[in-house]
Amino acid sequence: MSNTLIAKQYYSGFELAHDTYNAISAASDGRIYYVLSSESYDIGGKIYVYDPKTDQTALLADLTEICGEKDGKTIPQGKSHVRFYESKGKLYFVTHVGVYDMIDDMERLHVKAPEGYELYPGGHILSYDLVTGKFEDLAIAPEGEGLLTMAIDKERGHIYALTWPLGYLVHYDMNTGKLRNLGLPCGRGEAGQVGTDYRVICRSMFVDPADGTLYFSTAEGDILTFKATEASFSKLEGIDLKLDYFGAYDATRPGSMGYNWRKIFWYAPEEVAYGVHGNSGYLFRFDPRKRSIEIVDRIASEPSQKSGMFDQFSYGYLGFQLGPDGKTIYYLTGGPIYIDGKRLKGKESIAKGAAKGLENLHLVTYDLSNRKYTDHGAIFYEDGSRPTYVNSITIDAAGNVYTLARFEHNGNEIQDLIKIPNPF
């Protein structure tokens, strides 16, 4: 393990930029597309693009404006928490609410809008044409829910999403333009009552391209499936994610993702999915056809593995993706900080997805062809400060790694684009 990697910071021009999850992707045009989130009642999140050739960022659009809600007084489209999915020259993504009622340290959707505002209208399914630069508003989520999780079936033209806070599964048919609400697969989601019907919602889904089956997980460890031709989702029998190695969880209580996988992707060469469990940092191999799950390795950072402790981010990390070589997993994860030989501890528990304490950011790679694990070291900025609240990742054709992270700008803490040089 090398000592450190030095990340370059980019200020895109948005002074309100707040934490973004997932929403950064490298497109076929070689550029990096990303969303900077907003916690403002007046200003929505914004979409930017970075060009590695010019080393410059540019503003593309305001989320609320794309959704046709800029002139109203509704709670704005503050975030996008999904990757950009490319299909037939377009990027597809969804929007999410950026402001909440905080009740018992938990984020709740407004049921009564602040004075002078109207309730959040619901998240939108959007597309962006890489050639024309045109955005298109395709559909809106039911019941004023945000859109939290997304997957796409490129071959058949279907988009799937989970809403927040109730967790409806919705299906958008790209061929007909019709949206279906398929009901609640996980209790009453994050709007539920703690101890009874509260369930944290899955943040990552995937589609088996061979038959178009959608797969996603629940806090209890069930794996659910759905096909566009079916009336509703169903449970995959004979398999679950309740593995001792992942830890023990009460699915009715907040503060972790439970037995949900944190992030997962389809790996075509083996016709299986590879996923990571967030708290424990275990990489696993899921074969949906054989209905088997195999623990592959623990890909937490070396310092985390030696400490034997979970990372400080309560849900685990979303910066988990297959690299451009088609065989190497890139993973941005945490590593404990030691002061005078003692591990810096955080809070014992927390009621939402957030950092329980300060830790280092590490870049880990895992070569699936030979099962080689490498911790490339902790990541710092040039001034020695640490990137924090990192829950996204993408890699360009040259092997440079990009994410969205917190840093200081003009005396204020924002979250914006950072670039980590190719570690190899």
VENQUIVEN-V636467 format. One record per residue. OMEGA is omega in radians with two decimals (999 if undefined). D_CENTER is the distance of its C-alpha to the mean C-alpha in whole Angstrom. Layout:
# VENQUIVEN-V636467
omega->(OMEGA & OMEGA)
d_center->(D_CENTER & D_CENTER)
This chain:
# VENQUIVEN-V636467
omega->(3.07 & -3.06 & -3.05 & 2.92 & -3.12 & -3.12 & 3.08 & -3.13 & 3.05 & 3.02 & -3.06 & 3.10 & -3.10 & -3.04 & -3.13 & -3.00 & -3.12 & -2.99 & 3.10 & 3.12 & 3.04 & -2.81 & 2.99 & -3.09 & 2.99 & -3.11 & -3.10 & 3.09 & 3.09 & -3.09 & -3.10 & 3.14 & -3.10 & 3.11 & 2.97 & -3.02 & -3.12 & 3.03 & -3.09 & 3.03 & -3.06 & -3.06 & -3.12 & 3.06 & -3.06 & 3.13 & 3.14 & 3.05 & 3.08 & 3.13 & 3.14 & -3.11 & -3.12 & -3.08 & -3.10 & 3.02 & 3.11 & 3.08 & 3.08 & -3.05 & 3.00 & -3.07 & -3.11 & 3.13 & 3.10 & -3.08 & 3.10 & -3.07 & -3.03 & -3.04 & -3.13 & 3.12 & 3.12 & 2.98 & -2.95 & 3.00 & -2.97 & -2.98 & 2.74 & -3.09 & 3.12 & 3.03 & 2.97 & -3.13 & -3.07 & 3.08 & 3.06 & 3.05 & 3.13 & 2.99 & 3.12 & -3.14 & -3.13 & -3.12 & -3.03 & 3.11 & -3.08 & -3.14 & -3.00 & 2.79 & 3.08 & -3.13 & -3.10 & 3.12 & 3.14 & 3.10 & -3.13 & 3.09 & 3.10 & 2.97 & 3.01 & -3.09 & 3.02 & -3.11 & 3.14 & -3.13 & 3.00 & -3.10 & 3.09 & -3.04 & -3.09 & 3.12 & -3.09 & 2.93 & -3.01 & 3.00 & 3.12 & -3.13 & -3.06 & -3.12 & -3.06 & -3.08 & -3.09 & 3.02 & 3.09 & 3.11 & -2.98 & -3.07 & 3.12 & -3.10 & 3.13 & 2.97 & 3.08 & -3.14 & 2.97 & 3.07 & -2.91 & -3.00 & -3.04 & 2.96 & -3.10 & 2.98 & -3.06 & -3.05 & -3.04 & 3.08 & 3.13 & 3.04 & 3.11 & 3.13 & 2.98 & -3.12 & 3.05 & 0.24 & -3.05 & 3.08 & 3.04 & 2.93 & 3.13 & -3.12 & 3.07 & 3.11 & -3.10 & -3.13 & -3.09 & -3.10 & -3.10 & 3.12 & 3.09 & 3.00 & -3.02 & 3.07 & -3.01 & -3.13 & -3.06 & 3.14 & 3.00 & 3.04 & -3.11 & 2.96 & -3.08 & 3.11 & -3.13 & -3.14 & 3.13 & -3.05 & 3.00 & 3.04 & 3.05 & -3.01 & 3.10 & -3.12 & -3.07 & 3.12 & 3.05 & 3.12 & 2.99 & -3.04 & -3.10 & -3.09 & 3.07 & -3.14 & 3.05 & 3.09 & 3.00 & -3.00 & 3.06 & -3.14 & 3.08 & -3.13 & 3.07 & 3.01 & -3.10 & -3.12 & 3.08 & 2.99 & -3.08 & -3.13 & -3.07 & -3.12 & -3.11 & 3.11 & 3.11 & 3.14 & 3.06 & -3.04 & 3.04 & -3.12 & 3.03 & -3.09 & 3.14 & -3.14 & -3.13 & -3.10 & -3.11 & -3.07 & 3.14 & -3.01 & 2.95 & -3.03 & -3.10 & -3.07 & -3.13 & 3.03 & 3.05 & 3.03 & -3.12 & 3.13 & 3.04 & 2.85 & 3.14 & 3.14 & -3.09 & 3.07 & 3.09 & -3.13 & -2.99 & -3.09 & -3.14 & -3.09 & 3.08 & 3.03 & 3.00 & -3.13 & 3.08 & 3.01 & -2.90 & -3.05 & -3.04 & -3.13 & 3.12 & 3.01 & 3.13 & -3.13 & -3.09 & 3.08 & -3.06 & -3.11 & 3.07 & -3.11 & -3.14 & 3.04 & -3.12 & 3.00 & -3.10 & -3.07 & 2.97 & -3.07 & 2.93 & -3.14 & 3.12 & 3.12 & 3.09 & 3.14 & -3.14 & -3.13 & -3.11 & -3.06 & 3.01 & 3.05 & -3.05 & 3.13 & -2.90 & -3.14 & -2.96 & -2.96 & -3.11 & -3.11 & -3.00 & -3.04 & 3.02 & -3.11 & -3.07 & 3.10 & 3.08 & -3.13 & -3.06 & 3.04 & 3.01 & -3.04 & 3.05 & -3.02 & -3.05 & 3.05 & -3.08 & 3.06 & 3.12 & 3.08 & -3.08 & 3.07 & -3.12 & -3.13 & 3.11 & -3.08 & 3.07 & 3.11 & 3.11 & -3.13 & 3.14 & -2.98 & 3.13 & 3.07 & -3.10 & 3.11 & 3.07 & 3.13 & -3.10 & 3.04 & 3.07 & 3.02 & 3.14 & 2.98 & 3.10 & 2.98 & 3.13 & -3.12 & -3.09 & -3.10 & -3.14 & 3.12 & 3.12 & 3.10 & 3.06 & 2.95 & -3.07 & 3.05 & 3.12 & -3.09 & 3.11 & 2.96 & -3.09 & -3.13 & 3.11 & 3.11 & -3.01 & 2.91 & 3.13 & -3.12 & -3.10 & -3.13 & 3.12 & 3.09 & 2.88 & -3.06 & 3.12 & -3.06 & 3.14 & 3.12 & 3.05 & -3.07 & -3.13 & 3.02 & 3.09 & -3.01 & 3.09 & 2.95 & -3.13 & 3.04 & -3.13 & 3.08 & 3.13 & 3.06 & 3.10 & 2.96 & -3.09 & -3.08 & 2.93 & -3.10 & 3.11 & -3.07 & 3.12 & -3.05 & -3.06 & 999)
d_center->(27 & 27 & 28 & 25 & 23 & 24 & 21 & 22 & 21 & 21 & 22 & 21 & 23 & 21 & 22 & 20 & 17 & 14 & 11 & 8 & 5 & 3 & 7 & 9 & 11 & 15 & 17 & 21 & 22 & 21 & 20 & 16 & 15 & 12 & 12 & 13 & 13 & 16 & 18 & 21 & 23 & 24 & 22 & 19 & 16 & 17 & 16 & 17 & 18 & 19 & 22 & 23 & 27 & 27 & 25 & 24 & 22 & 23 & 22 & 21 & 21 & 20 & 18 & 20 & 23 & 21 & 21 & 25 & 25 & 26 & 29 & 29 & 28 & 25 & 22 & 20 & 17 & 15 & 12 & 9 & 6 & 6 & 7 & 11 & 13 & 16 & 19 & 23 & 23 & 20 & 16 & 15 & 12 & 12 & 13 & 12 & 15 & 15 & 18 & 19 & 22 & 21 & 23 & 24 & 21 & 19 & 17 & 19 & 19 & 23 & 25 & 28 & 27 & 28 & 32 & 32 & 28 & 28 & 25 & 21 & 22 & 19 & 16 & 17 & 16 & 17 & 18 & 19 & 22 & 22 & 26 & 27 & 24 & 25 & 22 & 22 & 22 & 21 & 21 & 20 & 19 & 21 & 23 & 21 & 18 & 14 & 12 & 9 & 8 & 9 & 12 & 15 & 18 & 20 & 23 & 24 & 22 & 20 & 16 & 15 & 13 & 12 & 14 & 14 & 16 & 18 & 15 & 17 & 17 & 18 & 19 & 20 & 23 & 23 & 26 & 28 & 25 & 25 & 23 & 23 & 22 & 22 & 22 & 20 & 19 & 18 & 21 & 21 & 17 & 16 & 19 & 22 & 24 & 24 & 26 & 26 & 24 & 20 & 18 & 14 & 12 & 10 & 6 & 7 & 10 & 13 & 16 & 19 & 21 & 24 & 25 & 22 & 21 & 17 & 16 & 14 & 14 & 16 & 16 & 20 & 19 & 20 & 19 & 19 & 20 & 21 & 23 & 23 & 27 & 27 & 27 & 25 & 22 & 24 & 23 & 24 & 27 & 28 & 24 & 22 & 19 & 22 & 23 & 25 & 23 & 19 & 21 & 23 & 21 & 22 & 20 & 22 & 21 & 18 & 17 & 15 & 13 & 16 & 17 & 13 & 12 & 8 & 8 & 10 & 12 & 16 & 18 & 21 & 24 & 24 & 23 & 20 & 17 & 15 & 13 & 12 & 13 & 12 & 15 & 17 & 16 & 17 & 17 & 18 & 19 & 19 & 22 & 22 & 26 & 27 & 25 & 25 & 22 & 23 & 22 & 22 & 22 & 20 & 18 & 18 & 19 & 23 & 24 & 22 & 23 & 27 & 26 & 25 & 23 & 19 & 17 & 17 & 13 & 14 & 11 & 10 & 8 & 5 & 7 & 9 & 11 & 14 & 16 & 19 & 22 & 20 & 21 & 19 & 16 & 14 & 13 & 12 & 13 & 16 & 20 & 22 & 25 & 28 & 31 & 35 & 33 & 32 & 28 & 26 & 25 & 23 & 23 & 24 & 21 & 19 & 18 & 15 & 12 & 13 & 15 & 18 & 20 & 20 & 20 & 19 & 17 & 17 & 17 & 18 & 18 & 20 & 22 & 22 & 26 & 27 & 25 & 25 & 23 & 23 & 22 & 22 & 23 & 21 & 20 & 22 & 23 & 27 & 28 & 27 & 24 & 21 & 17 & 15 & 12 & 10 & 6 & 6 & 9 & 12 & 15 & 18 & 21 & 23 & 21 & 20 & 16 & 14 & 11 & 11 & 13 & 16 & 20 & 23 & 24 & 28 & 28 & 24 & 21 & 18 & 15 & 15 & 15 & 17 & 18 & 19 & 22 & 22 & 23 & 25)
